[in-house]
Amino acid sequence: MKTIFSGIQPSGVITLGNYIGAMRQFIELQHEYNCYFCIVDQHAITVPQDRLELRKNIRSLAALYLAVGIDPNKATLFIQSEVPAHAQAGWMLQCIAYIGELERMTQFKDKSAGKEAVSAGLLTYPPLMAADILLYKTDIVPVGEDQKQHIELTRDLAERFNKRYGEIFTLPEPRIPKVGARIMSLADPTKKMSKSDPNKKAFITLLDDAKTIEKKIKSAVTDSDGVIKYDKENKPGITNLLNIYSILANKSIEQLEQEYAGKGYGEFKADLAQVIIDTLTPIQEKYYHLMESDLLDQVLDEGAEKANQVANKMLKKMENAMGLGRKRK
């Protein structure tokens, strides 16, 4: 079986965009691949975090992974900071990364723009991300279009390491879903839906209640012509809503266009809100049960043990290749 690695930051509640673009596909992938799903808390601290809030978000994200359908008997779910090899390998890859290529990363430029000072971690976290991936001999990394640049850098660092120190790394390939990889903001459909958006109406979280979902979909930006038609350039708002509806209801865009021909946005939005509520209700029920059970910590303990075994083997190969420490047999 080929290996898949994916990491999500515990920096707030997962959005509907995260679910559609990432977590939803994980449920199918876990049956076909050797999957590692990592809660990347060390990436989260590249920007300031509240200690108690971060701890809460880590557990919450773990519970959501399980609630959406990740099976710990098929996939390995673990917390990044509980596998020290990630930080150790990340430092080693920092030492072969170049400042220029890190400064060119789009996300660094976006997050540092207009700031008087940014942490060194914000600049150097791509090598840590590369370590996350390379430690597990990852073949495929499911990502959105905005993360493709990071996978390209991961491949560059792996090739550079292999060339200098010996062929030990597998070169990973990005897997970008053709549909649903980029769910857009409800308030500004030209931007990606983000949990960090200051406008709370711009996104739906997996834990939003039914009334909140109805309000957010009702206020979602569309246009003035009232025609329910897929047109990314001229009708980005309704196109975004059609994408969400199509994926969650398992109906084609064409089918939805026919179904709502001659009908208004009000009826379409009301039906879409109900589809979202029906999708999220069972996830929320499982989530709240898991947050109160001992199963969550048991799964994370077992995941950390398994991840440590695999990651430490690769870390030793890296150290031997670079000449660190005493030679191991």
C-alpha positions in Angstrom: 0.0 0.0 0.0 1.2 3.5 -0.8 1.5 6.0 2.1 -0.5 9.2 2.6 0.4 11.9 5.1 -1.8 14.9 6.0 -1.6 17.5 8.7 -4.1 20.0 9.9 -3.3 22.8 12.4 -5.4 22.9 15.6 -5.9 26.7 15.4 -9.7 26.9 15.6 -12.7 24.8 14.7 -12.6 23.0 11.4 -14.6 24.7 8.7 -17.0 23.2 6.1 -14.3 24.1 3.5 -11.7 22.0 5.5 -14.2 19.1 5.7 -15.1 19.1 2.0 -11.5 19.9 0.7 -9.7 17.5 3.0 -11.3 15.5 5.7 -14.1 14.1 3.6 -11.7 12.4 1.2 -9.7 10.9 4.1 -12.6 8.6 4.9 -12.2 6.9 1.5 -8.4 7.1 1.3 -7.9 5.2 4.6 -9.3 2.0 3.0 -6.8 2.2 0.0 -3.7 3.7 1.6 -1.4 3.5 4.6 -2.6 6.8 6.1 -1.0 9.1 8.7 -3.2 12.0 10.0 -1.3 14.4 12.1 -2.5 17.3 14.3 0.3 19.7 13.6 0.4 21.7 16.8 4.1 22.7 16.3 3.1 24.5 13.1 0.3 26.3 15.1 2.8 28.1 17.4 4.5 29.9 14.5 2.0 32.6 15.4 1.0 33.5 19.0 -1.5 31.0 20.6 -3.3 30.9 23.9 -2.0 27.9 25.8 -5.4 26.7 27.1 -7.1 27.3 23.8 -4.5 25.4 21.9 -4.8 22.4 24.2 -8.6 22.5 23.7 -8.3 22.8 20.0 -5.9 19.8 19.8 -8.4 17.5 21.5 -11.3 19.0 19.5 -9.5 18.4 16.2 -8.7 14.8 17.2 -12.3 14.2 18.1 -13.5 15.6 14.8 -11.1 13.4 12.8 -12.8 10.4 14.4 -16.3 11.9 14.2 -16.1 12.4 10.5 -15.2 8.7 10.0 -11.5 8.2 10.4 -11.0 4.6 11.7 -8.0 4.2 14.1 -7.8 0.6 13.1 -7.1 1.6 9.5 -5.3 5.0 9.9 -2.7 6.4 12.3 -4.0 9.6 14.1 -1.4 11.4 16.3 -0.2 14.8 17.6 2.9 16.2 16.0 4.6 17.3 19.3 4.2 13.8 20.7 6.6 12.6 18.1 9.9 14.4 18.7 11.4 13.2 15.5 9.4 15.8 13.6 11.2 18.7 15.2 14.6 17.0 15.0 14.2 16.1 11.3 12.8 19.6 10.7 16.0 21.2 12.1 18.1 19.0 9.9 16.1 20.0 6.8 16.4 23.7 7.8 20.1 23.2 7.6 19.9 22.3 3.9 17.2 24.8 3.1 18.1 28.3 1.7 16.7 31.5 3.2 15.8 32.8 -0.3 13.6 29.9 -1.1 11.8 30.2 2.3 11.3 33.9 1.8 9.6 33.2 -1.6 6.9 31.0 -0.1 3.5 32.6 -0.7 2.1 31.9 2.7 5.1 33.5 4.4 4.7 36.6 2.3 1.0 36.7 3.0 1.3 36.2 6.8 4.3 38.5 7.2 2.9 41.4 5.0 2.6 44.7 6.9 4.0 43.2 10.2 6.8 44.9 12.1 8.2 41.6 13.3 7.4 37.9 12.6 8.8 34.8 14.3 11.7 32.9 12.7 9.3 29.8 12.9 7.0 31.4 10.4 9.9 31.6 7.9 11.3 28.2 8.6 8.2 26.1 9.1 8.2 24.7 5.5 11.2 22.5 6.4 9.3 21.2 9.4 6.4 20.5 7.1 8.8 18.6 4.8 10.0 16.6 7.8 6.4 15.7 8.7 6.0 14.2 5.2 9.4 12.7 4.6 9.6 10.8 7.9 6.9 8.4 6.8 8.2 7.6 3.3 5.1 9.4 2.1 4.0 8.8 -1.5 1.0 11.1 -1.7 0.0 14.3 0.2 -3.6 15.5 -0.2 -3.5 19.3 -0.3 -5.4 22.3 -1.6 -4.0 24.3 -4.5 -2.6 26.8 -2.0 -0.3 24.2 -0.5 1.1 22.9 -3.7 4.2 25.2 -3.4 5.0 23.6 0.0 5.0 20.1 -1.6 7.3 21.3 -4.3 9.7 22.6 -1.7 9.5 19.3 0.2 10.5 17.5 -3.0 13.4 20.0 -3.6 14.7 19.4 0.0 14.3 15.6 -0.4 16.2 15.6 -3.7 18.9 17.9 -2.2 19.3 15.6 0.8 19.3 12.4 -1.3 22.0 13.9 -3.6 24.3 15.0 -0.8 23.9 12.2 1.7 22.4 9.2 -0.1 19.0 8.1 -1.4 16.8 7.7 1.7 13.8 9.8 1.0 10.7 9.0 -1.1 9.6 12.0 -3.3 6.0 12.7 -2.4 3.4 13.8 -5.0 0.6 16.3 -4.2 -3.0 15.1 -4.6 -5.4 18.0 -5.4 -9.1 17.1 -5.6 -10.7 18.2 -8.9 -13.9 19.3 -7.1 -14.3 20.9 -3.7 -10.6 21.5 -3.0 -11.2 25.2 -2.7 -14.5 26.1 -1.0 -14.8 29.9 -0.9 -15.8 32.4 1.7 -19.5 33.0 2.1 -18.9 36.8 2.5 -16.3 37.1 -0.3 -16.5 34.3 -2.8 -13.2 35.4 -4.4 -11.3 34.3 -1.3 -10.9 30.8 0.2 -13.1 30.0 3.2 -10.9 30.4 6.3 -11.4 29.9 10.0 -9.1 32.9 10.6 -11.5 35.2 8.8 -12.6 38.0 11.2 -16.0 38.0 9.6 -17.8 35.0 11.3 -20.4 34.9 8.6 -17.7 34.1 6.0 -17.4 30.4 7.1 -19.4 27.5 8.6 -17.7 25.3 11.2 -18.4 21.7 11.7 -19.8 22.5 15.2 -22.2 25.3 14.1 -25.7 24.7 15.2 -28.7 24.5 12.8 -29.8 28.2 13.4 -26.3 29.5 12.8 -26.0 27.5 9.6 -29.3 28.8 8.3 -28.3 32.4 9.1 -24.9 32.1 7.5 -26.2 30.5 4.3 -29.1 33.0 4.1 -26.6 35.9 4.3 -24.1 34.3 1.8 -23.1 36.7 -0.9 -24.6 35.9 -4.4 -25.7 38.4 -7.1 -28.7 40.3 -8.3 -29.9 38.3 -11.3 -31.5 35.5 -9.3 -30.5 32.7 -11.7 -29.1 29.6 -10.2 -26.3 28.8 -12.7 -22.7 27.7 -12.4 -20.5 30.6 -13.7 -17.2 31.0 -11.8 -16.3 34.3 -13.4 -19.5 36.2 -13.3 -21.4 34.4 -10.5 -18.7 33.3 -7.9 -21.1 33.4 -5.0 -23.8 31.1 -6.4 -21.1 28.9 -8.0 -19.5 28.4 -4.6 -22.9 27.4 -3.1 -23.5 25.0 -6.0 -20.2 23.4 -5.3 -21.0 22.8 -1.6 -24.5 21.5 -2.5 -23.3 19.2 -5.2 -20.6 17.6 -3.0 -22.7 17.2 0.1 -25.9 16.0 -1.6 -24.0 13.9 -4.2 -25.8 15.6 -7.1 -24.2 17.0 -10.2 -24.1 20.7 -10.9 -26.2 20.2 -14.0 -28.8 18.3 -11.9 -29.0 21.1 -9.4 -29.3 23.7 -12.2 -32.2 21.9 -13.6 -33.8 21.3 -10.2 -33.8 25.0 -9.4 -34.5 26.4 -12.8 -37.0 29.2 -12.4 -36.7 29.1 -8.6 -35.2 31.9 -6.4 -32.1 32.1 -4.3 -34.2 32.0 -1.1 -35.5 28.5 -1.8 -32.1 27.3 -3.0 -30.4 28.6 0.1 -33.0 27.1 2.5 -32.5 23.7 0.9 -28.7 24.0 1.0 -28.8 24.9 4.7 -30.8 21.8 5.4 -28.3 19.6 3.4 -25.5 21.1 5.5 -27.4 20.5 8.7 -28.2 16.9 7.8 -24.5 16.3 7.0 -23.1 17.8 10.2 -25.7 16.6 12.8 -24.4 13.0 13.0 -20.8 14.3 13.0 -21.6 16.6 15.9 -23.3 13.8 17.9 -20.2 11.6 17.6 -17.9 14.5 18.4 -19.6 15.4 21.7 -19.6 11.8 22.8 -15.9 11.4 22.0 -15.0 14.5 23.9 -16.5 12.9 27.1 -15.0 9.5 26.5 -11.6 7.8 27.3 -11.5 6.5 23.7 -10.0 9.7 22.4 -6.9 9.6 24.6 -6.5 5.9 23.9 -6.5 6.5 20.2 -4.0 9.3 20.5 -1.7 7.3 22.7 -1.7 4.3 20.3 -1.2 6.7 17.3 1.8 8.4 19.0 3.4 5.0 19.7 3.0 3.8 16.1 4.1 7.1 14.6 7.2 7.3 16.9 8.3 3.8 15.8 8.1 4.7 12.1 9.5 8.2 12.4 12.4 7.2 14.6 13.7 4.7 12.0 13.8 7.4 9.4 15.4 9.9 11.8 18.2 7.4 12.5 18.8 7.1 8.8 19.0 10.8 8.4 21.4 11.2 11.4 23.6 8.4 10.1 23.6 10.0 6.6 24.6 13.4 7.9 27.2 12.1 10.4 25.4 13.1 13.5 26.1 11.5 16.9 27.8 8.1 17.1 27.5 5.6 14.3 24.6 3.2 14.9 24.6 -0.4 13.7 
